[in-house]
C-alpha cells in the first residue's frame, strides 16, 4: 500500500515508518522538521514532504499525492497535557486538516487517540465504554473523534481510532519516566527521585506498538476504536526496577518524592481483545 504518515519524525511516527517499510509498503513521510527527518534511518527509503499540516498552502492531494490510507500521528505540544491550547488551537486545526483530507478523496484514515479519553476510571478499559475526559489534551482528542464520526455521516470514509496507552522505548520524550531514569544513570546519580510507584499502568514497547498500528493499517475493513495496549497491569515501581536490572545498575529509588498525577486513577489498563482479534486477521 501507499501510506501517508504525518508526524513521521515523532516518537511513534519514526517507529511506525520503519515497521511499514519492513512490511513492503511505500511511505510518504510528512513532518515540519526536515533536519530531524534527515537523521532517520529510513530517510532515503521513502518520500518526504516538509510542511505544517495545520497551514497547508494548497490542497492535500496536490501536496501529498495519492495514497491508500493516511496515518495521522502529528499533534503539537506534548506532553503538556493540561494546557488549553490542545482544545483551543490543536482541535480546530486538526479537524480542518482531516476534513480537507476527506474532501480531497482520502477514504481511509487512522488517527491516534489516548487512553486518557476514558477519564478517571479504574480497572480494565474497553472500547465500548463511554468516554469521560478530564484534561484538555484528552478532551481535545475525544472531541476530535466525535467530530470525525459526525463527518462520516455526511461524507462516508473509513476511520480507525487507535487509543495509545503507555509507550516506552528509543526516542521517547526526554521528560518521560524511563528517559529520566536513563539520564540519571548516564550522569552517575546514586538516587532516582520518583513517585511512590504503586500505580498500575499498561506499558507497551514502542516497537510492539508500531507493529500493532501497522497491522491495523493493513486491516482495510476495520472502522472504529481500538486500544493499543498490553492488557497486563504493571506497577511503575516494577517497571523502573526491571529497567535498572537490564542496565546492570543499582540506583536507590527515592519513593514518594513526587506526588501521584491528579489526572490519572491509581490502577487502569486496556482490554486488548479487539486488538488481538484484528491483528490475527
N, C-alpha and C positions, 0 to 999 in steps of 0.2 A: 504493500500500500504506500501511497504518498501521504505523509503526515506532517502537518504544521505543528510545531511545539513553541508556544510562547513562554517567555521566562526561561529560555534554554540555558542560560548561564547560572541559574539559581541552583540551590541545593537539590531540589527534586528534579529540576529540568535537566541538568547535565548528566545525571544518572539515567533518567528516562531515555534521553537521546542515545546513550551507549547501549541500553537494553534493546531499543528498537532497531538500531543498526545491526546488532548481533543476530536479530531475527530476520534480517534481509529487507527491511523497509527503507524507503527513500525519505529523507528528512529535510524539511525547511526549518532551520533553527532561527527563531526570532528573539531578539533581545536589544535593549538600549545600549548595553556595554560591549562595544566591539572589541575593546582591548582585552576584556576578560574572556570573551568568546575565543579569541586567538590563543588563549592558554589551554583550551580544552583538547583532550587527546583525539577527539573526533573532528576537529575543526576542518580538516581537508577532506573529510568523508561525507560532508553534507553541504547543502546550500545555506548560506547565511543571509539574513535580512536584518539590518540595523534600523530600528525605528522605535518611536514611542507609540504604543498601540492606542493610548488614550488621546492621541493627537495626530491621527493619520492625515496625510496630505492628499490622498486620493482614495479610491475605493479599495477594500481589502483584496479583491481578486487582481486588481492591477498591480498591487504591491507584492502579494504572496504567490500568485499563480494558482493553478488548480491543486486540489488535494482531496483525498478520500475522507479525511477526518482532521479536526483541529483539536489538539490537546492544549487547553488553556490553563497555564500554571501561574502566569505573572500576577503579582499582587504587591504593590509597593508598601513600604513602611513597617514590615515585620521586623522584630517581634513585639512591637509596641501595641499590644492587644487592646488596651483601654483608650487609645487615642480616638477622638471623634472623627478624624479625617477618614477613617475607614468607611464610615457611614455617610459623611458629608461630601467627600471627594471621590474615593475609590468606587463606591457603589454605583453612583450615576454614570461615572466614566466607564466602568466595566460593562454595565448594561448597554450603554450606547455602542461600545465596541462589539459585543456579542450579537446585538441586534443587527449591526451592519454586516456581520458575517452571514447571518441567516438571510438577510435581504439580498446578499450577493450570491446566494445559492449554495452555501456550505451546509450540507444537510445532516452532518454528524459532528457533534461537539462533545468533548469531555471537559468538565470543569472540576477543579479540586476545591472541596469544601473543608470543613474542620469538625472534629469531634466535639468542639466547644458549642456547636449548634444545639446539642442536647441539653445544655444548661447544667444546673446543679443537681443532676440525677446521680444516684449511687448504683453500683451493681452493673449488670450486663446491659449494654446499649444496643438496641435493634433498630434497623432502618424504618420499621413500621411505627416507631414511637413519634408522637408529636414533638416538635422542637420547642425549646424554651431558652433561647439565647439571652445572656445577661450582660454581655460586654459588647462594645461597639464592633470589634472585629467579627465576632460570631453573629451578631445581629445583621451586619452588612452581608456576610456570606449567605445566611439563611434567607434574607430578603431577596438577594440576587437570584437564588434558586427559585423562589416563588414567582418573581418577575418572569423568569425564563419559562416556567411552566405555563404561565398565562400567555406568553408569546407563542408557545406551542399550539395553543388552541386557535390562535389567529393564523399562524404560519407554521404548519407542521414541520418538525425536524426531530432528529434523534438526540436526546440529551442524557449523557452519563454523568452523574454527580458522585464524585469519589471523595468520601469523607476520610481525611487523613487523621490518624491517631498520632502517637509519639514516635517520630522517626529519629534515628541516630546513624552516624557514620561519617565518612570522609566528606568534608566540605560543609558540615553543619555550621549553623550560626555560632560565632565565637562566644556569644553570651549563653549558649545552651549548656546544660549541666556537664556533659562529658567533655565538651570543648574546654570548659573552665578547669575540669579535672586534669586534662592533658596539659594545659598550660601550667598548672601548679606543679605537675611532675617535671616538665621541662625546665622550670625555673628553680627546681630543687627545694621546693617547700616541704616542710615536715608535717604541716597541718593543713587540712582542707575544710573550709567553712561550708556548711550546708544546712538544710532544714533537718527536722527530726528524722526524715527518711522513711516514715512508716506509711506514707500514702501509696496506694496501689494504682499502677498505671498500665497501659497496654503499649509495650515497646516493640518496635519492628525496625530491623536494619533497613537502611535506605536502598541497598541492593535488592533485597526481597520486595520492598515496596515498589521499586521501579519495574521489577518483573511482573508483579500483580497488575500495575497500571498498563503495561504493555499488553498483557493478556486480555484485559478488559477492552482496550482499544481494538483488538482483533475480533472481539465479540460484537459483530456489526449489529445484531438484532436487539441487544440489550438496551433498554431505556429505563432509567430510574436511578435510585440511590444505592450505593454500595459502600460498606465500611472497609477501609484499607487498614487492616489491623491484624494482630496476632491471635487475640482471643484468650490469651493467658495472662491473668493479672500478676503483676510483679512489683515488689516494693522498690522505691527509689534507692533505699539503702543497699539492697542486694545488687542492683544494677551497678552502683558505684564500687562495691566491694569486689564484684566479679571483674570489673574493668581494671581495677588495681592488680588483681591476681594475674590477669592476662598480660599486663605490662611488667609484672615482677616487682611491683612497688608496694611500700607499706606505710603510706601516709596515715596519720591519726585523723580520724573523722571528728570534727567539732560539731556534733549533732545538736540541733536546736538553735544554731547561730542565726538562721533566717526563719521568719515565720512561714507557715504554710500559705500558699496563694489563696486569696479570698474569692477567686472566681472559679475554683475547681472543687468538686467534692473530694473527700478523702480516698474513696475507692470507686473506680469505674474502669470498664474495659469494653471492647467491642465484641459484638456477635459476628463471627466470621462465616456463618452458614451460607449466606448468599454469595459471598466472595468465593468460597471453596467450590460452590456449585458452578459458578461462572467460569473459573479457571480450568475446570475439568472438561468443559465442552470444547 
